[in-house]
Amino acid sequence: NFDKKTDKEKCLLIQRLRQNWSLAKADVKKCDVGSTVLSLCMLDSTCLVGLNNGYLQEWTLDGHLVRENDLHLKGIKTVVRGGNQTLITGSYDGCCSIWTQQDWRLVRRICIGVSITEVVYVKSGCENGNKGKGCLYICGDDGHISEYDILPSGDTPLQEAMFSSDNRG
């Protein structure tokens, strides 16, 4: 599990990925993904690549495409690992989606109406929701950060904060 590795082990794994991709056969060397790369997420032995065309791709560390799927209408800005073998994607289409890691089946979708710039998964749960069940913090390009319970109980934020240049500390 990549998340359980030490920082040194993570650095070595990423270094190995870069070396393998740069030393791969000429037809694999560039790992042509077909669109602009917006996000990366390391799994145990593969790397997820979120693309500007809304596709998510999974690559082996030696530069071979494992699978790809069209998951969003616009670019996938962020890909993170969730709990219980899930993946979480945030997109410029304004939706944050939770997928099963094994077959990328949609579990839940939260649409916030503006482009998503970042998603953070917190395993321990939300401040104002189910403790211990997991929580999502979704950032939009409108300056809002919204907190959502990971359990499907509607798409109303538990808590929302607005950040602007006027209230920086």
TIRO-2110 file (N, C-alpha, C; in Angstrom, 1 decimal):
// TIRO-2110
0.8, -1.2, 0.0, N, 1, A
0.0, 0.0, 0.0, CA, 1, A
0.9, 1.2, 0.0, C, 1, A
0.7, 2.1, -1.0, N, 2, A
1.6, 3.3, -1.2, CA, 2, A
1.5, 4.2, 0.0, C, 2, A
0.3, 4.4, 0.6, N, 3, A
0.1, 5.3, 1.7, CA, 3, A
0.8, 4.9, 2.9, C, 3, A
1.1, 3.6, 3.1, N, 4, A
1.7, 3.1, 4.3, CA, 4, A
3.3, 3.1, 4.2, C, 4, A
3.8, 3.5, 3.0, N, 5, A
5.2, 3.5, 2.8, CA, 5, A
5.8, 4.8, 3.5, C, 5, A
7.1, 4.7, 3.8, N, 6, A
7.8, 5.8, 4.4, CA, 6, A
8.0, 6.8, 3.3, C, 6, A
8.3, 8.1, 3.6, N, 7, A
8.6, 9.1, 2.6, CA, 7, A
9.8, 8.6, 1.7, C, 7, A
10.8, 8.0, 2.3, N, 8, A
11.9, 7.5, 1.5, CA, 8, A
11.5, 6.4, 0.5, C, 8, A
10.7, 5.5, 1.0, N, 9, A
10.2, 4.5, 0.1, CA, 9, A
9.3, 5.1, -1.1, C, 9, A
8.5, 6.1, -0.7, N, 10, A
7.7, 6.7, -1.8, CA, 10, A
8.6, 7.4, -2.8, C, 10, A
9.6, 8.1, -2.3, N, 11, A
10.6, 8.8, -3.2, CA, 11, A
11.3, 7.8, -4.2, C, 11, A
11.7, 6.6, -3.6, N, 12, A
12.4, 5.6, -4.4, CA, 12, A
11.4, 5.0, -5.4, C, 12, A
10.2, 4.8, -5.1, N, 13, A
9.2, 4.3, -6.0, CA, 13, A
8.9, 5.3, -7.1, C, 13, A
8.8, 6.5, -6.8, N, 14, A
8.6, 7.6, -7.9, CA, 14, A
9.8, 7.7, -8.7, C, 14, A
11.0, 7.6, -8.1, N, 15, A
12.2, 7.7, -8.9, CA, 15, A
12.3, 6.5, -9.9, C, 15, A
11.9, 5.3, -9.4, N, 16, A
11.9, 4.1, -10.2, CA, 16, A
10.9, 4.3, -11.4, C, 16, A
9.7, 4.8, -11.1, N, 17, A
8.7, 5.1, -12.1, CA, 17, A
9.3, 6.0, -13.2, C, 17, A
9.9, 7.1, -12.8, N, 18, A
10.5, 8.1, -13.7, CA, 18, A
11.6, 7.4, -14.6, C, 18, A
12.4, 6.6, -13.9, N, 19, A
13.5, 5.9, -14.6, CA, 19, A
13.0, 4.9, -15.6, C, 19, A
12.0, 4.1, -15.2, N, 20, A
11.4, 3.1, -16.1, CA, 20, A
10.8, 3.8, -17.3, C, 20, A
10.0, 4.8, -17.1, N, 21, A
9.4, 5.5, -18.2, CA, 21, A
10.4, 6.1, -19.1, C, 21, A
11.5, 6.7, -18.6, N, 22, A
12.4, 7.3, -19.5, CA, 22, A
13.3, 6.3, -20.2, C, 22, A
13.5, 5.1, -19.7, N, 23, A
14.3, 4.1, -20.3, CA, 23, A
13.5, 3.0, -21.1, C, 23, A
12.2, 3.2, -21.1, N, 24, A
11.4, 2.2, -21.8, CA, 24, A
11.6, 2.2, -23.3, C, 24, A
11.1, 1.2, -23.9, N, 25, A
11.2, 1.1, -25.4, CA, 25, A
10.8, 2.4, -26.0, C, 25, A
11.3, 2.7, -27.2, N, 26, A
11.0, 3.9, -27.9, CA, 26, A
9.5, 4.1, -28.1, C, 26, A
8.7, 3.1, -28.3, N, 27, A
7.3, 3.3, -28.5, CA, 27, A
6.5, 3.5, -27.2, C, 27, A
7.2, 3.3, -26.1, N, 28, A
6.5, 3.5, -24.8, CA, 28, A
7.1, 4.6, -24.0, C, 28, A
8.3, 5.1, -24.5, N, 29, A
9.1, 6.1, -23.8, CA, 29, A
8.3, 7.3, -23.3, C, 29, A
7.5, 7.8, -24.2, N, 30, A
6.7, 9.1, -23.9, CA, 30, A
5.4, 8.8, -23.1, C, 30, A
5.0, 7.6, -23.1, N, 31, A
3.7, 7.2, -22.5, CA, 31, A
2.6, 8.2, -22.9, C, 31, A
2.4, 8.2, -24.2, N, 32, A
1.4, 9.1, -24.8, CA, 32, A
0.1, 8.8, -24.2, C, 32, A
-0.4, 9.8, -23.5, N, 33, A
-1.7, 9.6, -22.8, CA, 33, A
-2.9, 10.2, -23.6, C, 33, A
-2.6, 10.9, -24.6, N, 34, A
-3.6, 11.4, -25.5, CA, 34, A
-4.3, 12.8, -25.1, C, 34, A
-3.9, 13.3, -24.0, N, 35, A
-4.5, 14.6, -23.5, CA, 35, A
-3.5, 15.1, -22.5, C, 35, A
-3.8, 16.3, -22.0, N, 36, A
-2.9, 17.0, -21.0, CA, 36, A
-3.2, 16.3, -19.6, C, 36, A
-2.1, 16.0, -18.9, N, 37, A
-2.2, 15.3, -17.6, CA, 37, A
-2.5, 16.4, -16.6, C, 37, A
-3.6, 16.3, -15.8, N, 38, A
-3.9, 17.2, -14.8, CA, 38, A
-3.6, 16.7, -13.4, C, 38, A
-3.6, 15.3, -13.2, N, 39, A
-3.4, 14.8, -11.9, CA, 39, A
-2.8, 13.4, -11.9, C, 39, A
-2.1, 13.0, -10.9, N, 40, A
-1.5, 11.7, -10.7, CA, 40, A
-1.8, 11.2, -9.3, C, 40, A
-2.0, 9.8, -9.2, N, 41, A
-2.2, 9.2, -7.9, CA, 41, A
-1.5, 7.8, -8.0, C, 41, A
-0.6, 7.6, -7.1, N, 42, A
0.1, 6.3, -7.0, CA, 42, A
-0.8, 5.3, -6.3, C, 42, A
-0.9, 4.1, -6.9, N, 43, A
-1.5, 3.0, -6.2, CA, 43, A
-0.3, 2.1, -5.8, C, 43, A
-0.6, 0.8, -5.4, N, 44, A
0.5, -0.1, -5.0, CA, 44, A
1.5, -0.3, -6.0, C, 44, A
1.1, -0.7, -7.2, N, 45, A
2.1, -0.9, -8.3, CA, 45, A
1.7, -0.3, -9.6, C, 45, A
0.8, 0.7, -9.6, N, 46, A
0.4, 1.4, -10.8, CA, 46, A
0.2, 2.9, -10.4, C, 46, A
0.0, 3.6, -11.5, N, 47, A
-0.2, 5.1, -11.4, CA, 47, A
-1.4, 5.5, -12.1, C, 47, A
-2.3, 6.2, -11.4, N, 48, A
-3.5, 6.7, -12.1, CA, 48, A
-3.2, 8.1, -12.6, C, 48, A
-3.8, 8.4, -13.8, N, 49, A
-3.5, 9.6, -14.5, CA, 49, A
-4.9, 10.2, -14.9, C, 49, A
-5.1, 11.4, -14.3, N, 50, A
-6.3, 12.2, -14.6, CA, 50, A
-6.1, 13.1, -15.8, C, 50, A
-6.9, 13.1, -16.8, N, 51, A
-6.6, 13.8, -18.1, CA, 51, A
-7.6, 14.9, -18.3, C, 51, A
-7.2, 15.9, -19.1, N, 52, A
-8.0, 17.1, -19.4, CA, 52, A
-9.2, 16.7, -20.2, C, 52, A
-9.2, 15.6, -20.9, N, 53, A
-10.4, 15.2, -21.7, CA, 53, A
-11.4, 14.4, -20.9, C, 53, A
-11.3, 14.3, -19.5, N, 54, A
-12.2, 13.6, -18.7, CA, 54, A
-11.9, 12.1, -18.5, C, 54, A
-10.9, 11.6, -19.1, N, 55, A
-10.5, 10.2, -19.0, CA, 55, A
-9.6, 10.0, -17.7, C, 55, A
-9.7, 8.8, -17.2, N, 56, A
-8.8, 8.3, -16.1, CA, 56, A
-8.1, 7.1, -16.7, C, 56, A
-6.7, 7.1, -16.6, N, 57, A
-6.0, 6.0, -17.1, CA, 57, A
-5.2, 5.4, -15.9, C, 57, A
-4.9, 4.1, -16.0, N, 58, A
-4.0, 3.4, -15.1, CA, 58, A
-2.9, 2.8, -15.8, C, 58, A
-1.6, 3.1, -15.4, N, 59, A
-0.4, 2.7, -16.0, CA, 59, A
0.4, 1.9, -15.1, C, 59, A
1.1, 0.9, -15.6, N, 60, A
2.1, 0.1, -14.8, CA, 60, A
3.3, 1.0, -14.6, C, 60, A
4.2, 0.7, -13.7, N, 61, A
5.4, 1.5, -13.4, CA, 61, A
6.4, 1.3, -14.6, C, 61, A
6.2, 0.3, -15.4, N, 62, A
7.1, 0.2, -16.6, CA, 62, A
6.6, 0.8, -17.8, C, 62, A
5.5, 1.6, -17.7, N, 63, A
5.0, 2.4, -18.8, CA, 63, A
3.9, 1.7, -19.7, C, 63, A
3.2, 0.7, -19.2, N, 64, A
2.2, 0.1, -20.0, CA, 64, A
0.8, 0.4, -19.5, C, 64, A
-0.1, 0.8, -20.5, N, 65, A
-1.5, 1.1, -20.1, CA, 65, A
-2.2, -0.1, -19.6, C, 65, A
-2.8, 0.0, -18.5, N, 66, A
-3.6, -1.1, -17.9, CA, 66, A
-5.1, -1.0, -18.3, C, 66, A
-5.6, 0.2, -18.1, N, 67, A
-7.0, 0.5, -18.5, CA, 67, A
-7.3, 2.0, -18.6, C, 67, A
-8.4, 2.3, -19.2, N, 68, A
-8.8, 3.7, -19.2, CA, 68, A
-10.3, 3.8, -19.3, C, 68, A
-10.9, 4.9, -18.9, N, 69, A
-12.3, 5.0, -19.0, CA, 69, A
-12.6, 6.5, -19.0, C, 69, A
-13.7, 6.9, -19.7, N, 70, A
-14.2, 8.2, -19.7, CA, 70, A
-15.1, 8.4, -18.5, C, 70, A
-14.6, 9.1, -17.5, N, 71, A
-15.3, 9.2, -16.2, CA, 71, A
-16.0, 10.5, -16.0, C, 71, A
-15.5, 11.6, -16.6, N, 72, A
-16.1, 12.9, -16.4, CA, 72, A
-16.3, 13.6, -17.8, C, 72, A
-17.1, 14.7, -17.8, N, 73, A
-17.4, 15.4, -19.0, CA, 73, A
-16.3, 16.4, -19.3, C, 73, A
-15.5, 16.8, -18.2, N, 74, A
-14.3, 17.7, -18.4, CA, 74, A
-13.2, 17.1, -17.7, C, 74, A
-12.1, 17.8, -17.7, N, 75, A
-10.8, 17.4, -17.1, CA, 75, A
-10.9, 16.9, -15.6, C, 75, A
-10.1, 15.9, -15.3, N, 76, A
-10.0, 15.3, -14.0, CA, 76, A
-8.9, 16.0, -13.3, C, 76, A
-9.2, 17.0, -12.5, N, 77, A
-8.2, 17.8, -11.8, CA, 77, A
-7.5, 17.1, -10.6, C, 77, A
-8.2, 16.2, -10.0, N, 78, A
-7.6, 15.6, -8.8, CA, 78, A
-8.1, 14.1, -8.7, C, 78, A
-7.2, 13.3, -8.3, N, 79, A
-7.5, 11.8, -8.0, CA, 79, A
-6.9, 11.5, -6.7, C, 79, A
-7.7, 11.0, -5.8, N, 80, A
-7.1, 10.5, -4.5, CA, 80, A
-7.7, 9.2, -4.1, C, 80, A
-7.1, 8.5, -3.2, N, 81, A
-7.6, 7.2, -2.7, CA, 81, A
-8.5, 7.5, -1.6, C, 81, A
-9.7, 6.9, -1.6, N, 82, A
-10.6, 7.0, -0.5, CA, 82, A
-10.5, 5.7, 0.4, C, 82, A
-11.4, 5.6, 1.3, N, 83, A
-11.5, 4.4, 2.2, CA, 83, A
-12.2, 3.3, 1.5, C, 83, A
-12.1, 2.1, 2.0, N, 84, A
-12.8, 0.9, 1.5, CA, 84, A
-12.5, 0.6, 0.0, C, 84, A
-11.3, 0.7, -0.4, N, 85, A
-10.9, 0.4, -1.8, CA, 85, A
-11.7, 1.3, -2.8, C, 85, A
-11.7, 2.6, -2.5, N, 86, A
-12.4, 3.5, -3.5, CA, 86, A
-11.4, 4.5, -4.0, C, 86, A
-11.7, 5.2, -5.1, N, 87, A
-11.0, 6.3, -5.7, CA, 87, A
-11.9, 7.5, -5.7, C, 87, A
-11.4, 8.6, -5.6, N, 88, A
-12.2, 9.9, -5.6, CA, 88, A
-11.6, 10.8, -6.7, C, 88, A
-12.5, 11.2, -7.6, N, 89, A
-12.0, 12.1, -8.6, CA, 89, A
-12.8, 13.4, -8.5, C, 89, A
-12.1, 14.5, -8.8, N, 90, A
-12.7, 15.8, -8.8, CA, 90, A
-12.4, 16.4, -10.2, C, 90, A
-13.5, 17.1, -10.8, N, 91, A
-13.3, 17.5, -12.2, CA, 91, A
-13.7, 18.9, -12.4, C, 91, A
-13.3, 19.5, -13.5, N, 92, A
-13.7, 20.8, -14.0, CA, 92, A
-15.2, 20.8, -14.4, C, 92, A
-15.8, 19.6, -14.5, N, 93, A
-17.2, 19.6, -14.8, CA, 93, A
-18.1, 19.9, -13.5, C, 93, A
-17.4, 20.1, -12.4, N, 94, A
-18.1, 20.5, -11.2, CA, 94, A
-18.5, 19.3, -10.3, C, 94, A
-18.1, 18.1, -10.7, N, 95, A
-18.6, 16.9, -9.9, CA, 95, A
-17.4, 16.2, -9.3, C, 95, A
-17.6, 15.7, -8.1, N, 96, A
-16.7, 14.9, -7.3, CA, 96, A
-17.3, 13.5, -7.3, C, 96, A
-16.6, 12.5, -7.8, N, 97, A
-17.2, 11.2, -7.9, CA, 97, A
-16.3, 10.2, -7.1, C, 97, A
-17.0, 9.2, -6.5, N, 98, A
-16.4, 8.1, -5.7, CA, 98, A
-16.6, 6.9, -6.5, C, 98, A
-15.5, 6.1, -6.8, N, 99, A
-15.5, 5.0, -7.7, CA, 99, A
-15.0, 3.8, -6.9, C, 99, A
-15.4, 2.6, -7.2, N, 100, A
-14.8, 1.4, -6.7, CA, 100, A
-13.4, 1.3, -7.4, C, 100, A
-12.4, 0.9, -6.6, N, 101, A
-11.0, 0.9, -7.1, CA, 101, A
-10.9, -0.3, -8.1, C, 101, A
-11.6, -1.4, -7.9, N, 102, A
-11.4, -2.5, -8.7, CA, 102, A
-11.9, -2.4, -10.1, C, 102, A
-13.1, -1.9, -10.3, N, 103, A
-13.7, -1.8, -11.6, CA, 103, A
-14.2, -0.4, -12.0, C, 103, A
-13.9, 0.6, -11.2, N, 104, A
-14.3, 2.0, -11.5, CA, 104, A
-15.8, 2.2, -11.7, C, 104, A
-16.5, 1.4, -10.8, N, 105, A
-18.0, 1.6, -10.8, CA, 105, A
-18.4, 2.8, -9.9, C, 105, A
-19.3, 3.6, -10.4, N, 106, A
-19.7, 4.8, -9.6, CA, 106, A
-20.4, 4.4, -8.4, C, 106, A
-19.9, 5.0, -7.2, N, 107, A
-20.6, 4.7, -5.9, CA, 107, A
-21.4, 6.0, -5.5, C, 107, A
-20.9, 7.1, -5.8, N, 108, A
-21.5, 8.4, -5.4, CA, 108, A
-21.0, 9.5, -6.2, C, 108, A
-21.8, 10.5, -6.5, N, 109, A
-21.4, 11.7, -7.2, CA, 109, A
-22.0, 12.9, -6.5, C, 109, A
-21.1, 13.9, -6.3, N, 110, A
-21.5, 15.1, -5.6, CA, 110, A
-21.2, 16.2, -6.6, C, 110, A
-22.2, 17.0, -7.1, N, 111, A
-21.9, 18.1, -8.0, CA, 111, A
-22.1, 19.4, -7.3, C, 111, A
-21.1, 20.3, -7.4, N, 112, A
-21.2, 21.5, -6.7, CA, 112, A
-21.5, 22.8, -7.5, C, 112, A
-21.5, 22.6, -8.9, N, 113, A
-21.9, 23.7, -9.7, CA, 113, A
-20.8, 24.6, -10.2, C, 113, A
-19.6, 24.3, -9.7, N, 114, A
-18.4, 25.1, -10.2, CA, 114, A
-17.2, 24.1, -10.4, C, 114, A
-16.2, 24.5, -11.1, N, 115, A
-15.1, 23.6, -11.3, CA, 115, A
-14.4, 23.2, -10.0, C, 115, A
-14.1, 21.9, -9.8, N, 116, A
-13.4, 21.5, -8.6, CA, 116, A
-11.9, 21.6, -8.8, C, 116, A
-11.3, 22.2, -7.8, N, 117, A
-9.8, 22.4, -7.9, CA, 117, A
-9.1, 21.4, -7.0, C, 117, A
-9.7, 20.9, -6.0, N, 118, A
-9.0, 20.0, -5.1, CA, 118, A
-10.0, 19.2, -4.3, C, 118, A
-9.7, 17.9, -3.9, N, 119, A
-10.5, 17.1, -3.1, CA, 119, A
-9.6, 16.5, -2.1, C, 119, A
-10.0, 16.5, -0.8, N, 120, A
-9.2, 15.9, 0.3, CA, 120, A
-10.1, 14.9, 1.0, C, 120, A
-9.6, 13.6, 1.1, N, 121, A
-10.3, 12.6, 1.9, CA, 121, A
-9.7, 12.5, 3.3, C, 121, A
-10.6, 12.5, 4.3, N, 122, A
-10.1, 12.4, 5.7, CA, 122, A
-10.8, 11.1, 6.2, C, 122, A
-10.0, 10.1, 6.6, N, 123, A
-10.5, 8.8, 7.0, CA, 123, A
-11.3, 8.9, 8.3, C, 123, A
-10.9, 9.8, 9.2, N, 124, A
-11.5, 9.8, 10.5, CA, 124, A
-12.9, 10.3, 10.6, C, 124, A
-13.4, 11.0, 9.6, N, 125, A
-14.8, 11.5, 9.6, CA, 125, A
-14.9, 13.0, 9.7, C, 125, A
-16.1, 13.4, 9.5, N, 126, A
-16.4, 14.9, 9.5, CA, 126, A
-16.5, 15.5, 10.8, C, 126, A
-16.3, 16.8, 10.9, N, 127, A
-16.5, 17.6, 12.1, CA, 127, A
-17.9, 17.5, 12.6, C, 127, A
-18.8, 17.6, 11.6, N, 128, A
-20.3, 17.8, 12.0, CA, 128, A
-21.1, 16.6, 11.5, C, 128, A
-20.5, 15.5, 11.2, N, 129, A
-21.2, 14.4, 10.6, CA, 129, A
-20.9, 13.1, 11.3, C, 129, A
-20.9, 12.0, 10.5, N, 130, A
-20.6, 10.7, 11.0, CA, 130, A
-19.1, 10.6, 11.4, C, 130, A
-18.8, 10.4, 12.7, N, 131, A
-17.5, 10.3, 13.1, CA, 131, A
-16.9, 8.9, 12.7, C, 131, A
-15.8, 8.8, 12.1, N, 132, A
-15.1, 7.6, 11.8, CA, 132, A
-15.5, 7.0, 10.5, C, 132, A
-16.4, 7.6, 9.7, N, 133, A
-16.9, 7.0, 8.4, CA, 133, A
-16.2, 7.7, 7.2, C, 133, A
-15.5, 8.7, 7.4, N, 134, A
-14.8, 9.3, 6.3, CA, 134, A
-15.5, 10.6, 5.9, C, 134, A
-14.7, 11.5, 5.4, N, 135, A
-15.2, 12.9, 5.1, CA, 135, A
-14.5, 13.4, 3.8, C, 135, A
-15.2, 14.1, 3.0, N, 136, A
-14.6, 14.8, 1.8, CA, 136, A
-14.6, 16.3, 2.0, C, 136, A
-13.5, 16.9, 1.7, N, 137, A
-13.4, 18.4, 1.6, CA, 137, A
-13.2, 18.7, 0.1, C, 137, A
-14.2, 19.4, -0.4, N, 138, A
-14.2, 19.7, -1.9, CA, 138, A
-14.0, 21.2, -2.0, C, 138, A
-13.0, 21.6, -2.8, N, 139, A
-12.7, 23.0, -3.1, CA, 139, A
-13.1, 23.3, -4.5, C, 139, A
-13.8, 24.4, -4.6, N, 140, A
-14.3, 24.9, -5.9, CA, 140, A
-13.5, 26.1, -6.3, C, 140, A
-13.6, 26.5, -7.6, N, 141, A
-12.9, 27.7, -8.1, CA, 141, A
-13.7, 28.9, -7.7, C, 141, A
-14.7, 28.8, -6.9, N, 142, A
-15.4, 30.0, -6.4, CA, 142, A
-15.0, 30.4, -5.1, C, 142, A
-13.9, 29.8, -4.5, N, 143, A
-13.4, 30.2, -3.2, CA, 143, A
-14.1, 29.5, -2.0, C, 143, A
-14.9, 28.5, -2.3, N, 144, A
-15.6, 27.7, -1.2, CA, 144, A
-14.9, 26.4, -1.0, C, 144, A
-14.8, 26.0, 0.3, N, 145, A
-14.4, 24.7, 0.7, CA, 145, A
-15.6, 24.1, 1.4, C, 145, A
-16.1, 22.9, 0.9, N, 146, A
-17.3, 22.3, 1.5, CA, 146, A
-16.9, 21.0, 2.1, C, 146, A
-17.6, 20.6, 3.2, N, 147, A
-17.3, 19.4, 3.9, CA, 147, A
-18.5, 18.4, 3.6, C, 147, A
-18.3, 17.2, 3.1, N, 148, A
-19.3, 16.3, 2.9, CA, 148, A
-19.0, 15.0, 3.6, C, 148, A
-20.1, 14.4, 4.2, N, 149, A
-20.0, 13.1, 4.8, CA, 149, A
-19.8, 12.1, 3.6, C, 149, A
-18.9, 11.1, 3.8, N, 150, A
-18.6, 10.1, 2.7, CA, 150, A
-19.8, 9.2, 2.5, C, 150, A
-20.7, 9.0, 3.5, N, 151, A
-21.9, 8.2, 3.3, CA, 151, A
-22.9, 8.9, 2.5, C, 151, A
-23.6, 8.2, 1.6, N, 152, A
-24.5, 8.9, 0.7, CA, 152, A
-25.8, 9.3, 1.4, C, 152, A
-25.8, 10.5, 1.9, N, 153, A
-27.0, 11.0, 2.7, CA, 153, A
-27.4, 12.3, 2.1, C, 153, A
-27.2, 12.5, 0.8, N, 154, A
-27.6, 13.8, 0.1, CA, 154, A
-26.4, 14.6, -0.2, C, 154, A
-26.6, 15.6, -1.0, N, 155, A
-25.4, 16.4, -1.4, CA, 155, A
-25.4, 17.8, -0.8, C, 155, A
-26.0, 17.9, 0.4, N, 156, A
-25.9, 19.2, 1.1, CA, 156, A
-24.7, 19.2, 2.0, C, 156, A
-23.8, 20.2, 1.8, N, 157, A
-22.6, 20.2, 2.7, CA, 157, A
-23.0, 20.3, 4.1, C, 157, A
-22.2, 19.6, 4.9, N, 158, A
-22.3, 19.7, 6.4, CA, 158, A
-21.9, 21.0, 6.9, C, 158, A
-20.8, 21.6, 6.2, N, 159, A
-20.2, 22.8, 6.6, CA, 159, A
-19.6, 23.4, 5.4, C, 159, A
-19.7, 24.7, 5.3, N, 160, A
-19.1, 25.4, 4.1, CA, 160, A
-18.3, 26.6, 4.6, C, 160, A
-17.2, 26.8, 4.0, N, 161, A
-16.4, 28.0, 4.3, CA, 161, A
-16.0, 28.8, 3.0, C, 161, A
-16.0, 30.1, 3.1, N, 162, A
-15.7, 30.9, 1.9, CA, 162, A
-14.3, 31.5, 2.2, C, 162, A
-13.4, 31.4, 1.3, N, 163, A
-12.1, 32.0, 1.4, CA, 163, A
-11.9, 33.0, 0.3, C, 163, A
-11.4, 34.1, 0.6, N, 164, A
-11.0, 35.1, -0.4, CA, 164, A
-9.8, 35.8, 0.1, C, 164, A
-9.3, 36.7, -0.7, N, 165, A
-8.1, 37.5, -0.4, CA, 165, A
-8.3, 38.4, 0.8, C, 165, A
-9.6, 38.7, 1.1, N, 166, A
-9.9, 39.6, 2.2, CA, 166, A
-9.8, 38.9, 3.6, C, 166, A
-9.9, 37.6, 3.7, N, 167, A
-9.8, 36.9, 5.0, CA, 167, A
-8.7, 35.9, 5.1, C, 167, A
-7.6, 36.2, 4.5, N, 168, A
-6.4, 35.4, 4.7, CA, 168, A
-5.7, 35.9, 6.0, C, 168, A
-5.2, 34.9, 6.7, N, 169, A
-4.6, 35.2, 8.0, CA, 169, A
-3.3, 35.9, 8.0, C, 169, A
END
